[in-house]
Amino acid sequence: MPKVAIIFDSATHHTETMANAIADGVRSEGIEVRISHVHEAKLKDLEGIDGLVLGSGTYHHEIMPALEVFMEQAKNVNLKGKVAGAFCSYGWSPEVVDLITNRLKGYGLETVEGLLIHEKPDEAGLEKCKQFGIIIAKKIKGE
Ligand SMILES: Cc1cc2nc3c(=O)[nH]c(=O)nc-3n(C[C@H](O)[C@H](O)[C@H](O)COP(=O)(O)O)c2cc1C
């Protein structure tokens, strides 16, 4: 069964809530998901994955520091050609989703358009997250 790793950093649980809804979308397409807060994530979690989805809250216009460190370490893992996507909760500036997406592209992953949600996702936001997971899953399955 194909596998997706979803790894996020989140201080007030908004991005975490997004991550859980994205995972529901991926699973609804029959793909296994390992979801981890970046503090628990290990490079080993990237072995054998078909898709990598990274998320961060936005703090001072930057990717959260622990996710930044994890991404820096992940560049030593060969993930070329794997499907990837970024997601982000923000308050007033949308740049972090592109910062993550561009990093994933730079590592040679095949990125989808990133997902940005303002603050805590509402019902419509949660549905967008689920659909984002479905987009990732379908790309993995080549649909
Ligand atoms: C100290 C602080 C700095 C923040 N800086 C930004 C920022 O630069 N740009 C932005 O869009 N939102 C900023 N925010 C808002 C958060 O990104 C927003 O509340 C987001 O939903 C938090 O996601 P999280 O709960 O996953 O951590 C900031 C919030 C705090 C408390």
The ligand as a Tripos MOL2 file, in Angstrom:
@<TRIPOS>MOLECULE
LIG
   31    33     1     0     0
SMALL
NO_CHARGES

@<TRIPOS>ATOM
      1 C1          4.1990   35.7390   17.9570 C.3       1 LIG1
      2 C2          3.3530   35.4990   16.7300 C.ar      1 LIG1
      3 C3          3.8630   35.8330   15.4730 C.ar      1 LIG1
      4 C4          3.0880   35.6270   14.3230 C.ar      1 LIG1
      5 N1          3.6140   35.9980   13.1120 N.ar      1 LIG1
      6 C5          2.8250   35.8680   12.0060 C.ar      1 LIG1
      7 C6          3.3180   36.3130   10.7310 C.ar      1 LIG1
      8 O1          4.4360   36.7860   10.5840 O.2       1 LIG1
      9 N2          2.4810   36.1910    9.6540 N.ar      1 LIG1
     10 C7          1.2240   35.6580    9.7660 C.ar      1 LIG1
     11 O2          0.5290   35.5500    8.7630 O.2       1 LIG1
     12 N3          0.7480   35.2230   10.9580 N.ar      1 LIG1
     13 C8          1.5080   35.3010   12.0620 C.ar      1 LIG1
     14 N4          1.0230   34.8710   13.2700 N.ar      1 LIG1
     15 C9         -0.3050   34.2330   13.3450 C.3       1 LIG1
     16 C10        -0.2140   32.6880   13.2790 C.3       1 LIG1
     17 O3          0.4870   32.2630   12.1180 O.3       1 LIG1
     18 C11        -1.6130   32.0800   13.2300 C.3       1 LIG1
     19 O4         -2.2700   32.3350   14.4540 O.3       1 LIG1
     20 C12        -1.6150   30.6100   12.9170 C.3       1 LIG1
     21 O5         -2.9540   30.1590   12.8250 O.3       1 LIG1
     22 C13        -0.8760   29.8080   13.9660 C.3       1 LIG1
     23 O6         -0.8170   28.4630   13.5540 O.3       1 LIG1
     24 P1         -0.5400   27.2780   14.6050 P.3       1 LIG1
     25 O7         -1.7000   27.2430   15.5700 O.co2     1 LIG1
     26 O8         -0.5020   26.0330   13.7700 O.co2     1 LIG1
     27 O9          0.7570   27.5660   15.2780 O.co2     1 LIG1
     28 C14         1.7910   35.0680   14.4250 C.ar      1 LIG1
     29 C15         1.2940   34.7200   15.7010 C.ar      1 LIG1
     30 C16         2.0630   34.9290   16.8230 C.ar      1 LIG1
     31 C17         1.4950   34.5520   18.1850 C.3       1 LIG1
@<TRIPOS>BOND
     1     1     2 1
     2     2     3 ar
     3     2    30 ar
     4     3     4 ar
     5     4     5 ar
     6     4    28 ar
     7     5     6 ar
     8     6     7 ar
     9     6    13 1
    10     7     8 2
    11     7     9 ar
    12     9    10 ar
    13    10    11 2
    14    10    12 ar
    15    12    13 ar
    16    13    14 ar
    17    14    15 1
    18    14    28 ar
    19    15    16 1
    20    16    17 1
    21    16    18 1
    22    18    19 1
    23    18    20 1
    24    20    21 1
    25    20    22 1
    26    22    23 1
    27    23    24 1
    28    24    25 2
    29    24    26 1
    30    24    27 1
    31    28    29 ar
    32    29    30 ar
    33    30    31 1
@<TRIPOS>SUBSTRUCTURE
     1 LIG1         1 GROUP 0 **** ****
